[in-house]
Structures are given as structure tokens and as C-alpha cells.
Amino acid sequence: MAKQLKITLKKSIIGRNQRQRKTIEALGLKKIGQTVVHDDTPQIRGMIHKTDFMLDVEEV
């Protein structure tokens, strides 16, 4: 079974550039405090790396 990551949006996307907004949207996050669970893949890790200052990430 693959590892999973629990990703929570902790900061607003207001005032962020378009690339960061699209990355957050692609992760499935819309509101502050919203949490999603994704498989731990290199693609998801890259998206997290680009916006890590806005996210809280835990391994499940």
C-alpha cells in the first residue's frame, strides 16, 4: 500500500501569483483549513514543494 499525504491549506491564496494559485487548485484545495489526502508521488511532492509555505503536510 502506497503512503498517503494529508495536505491542509493554512494560508490564503489571495495575492499569490497565478502559478501558485493553479497549483493549490490542482491539489484540490479551495478554502483555508480544508484538508485533502493524496498518494505520495513525485508529482504531488513537487506541487507541495512549490507551495510549501502555504501548506501543512502530514504522512498518513
Secondary structure as GFF3:
##gff-version 3
##sequence-region A 1 60
A	DSSP	beta_strand	4	9	.	.	.	ID=ss1
A	DSSP	alpha_helix	18	27	.	.	.	ID=ss2
A	DSSP	beta_strand	35	39	.	.	.	ID=ss3
A	DSSP	alpha_helix	42	50	.	.	.	ID=ss4
A	DSSP	three_ten_helix	52	54	.	.	.	ID=ss5
A	DSSP	beta_strand	55	59	.	.	.	ID=ss6
###
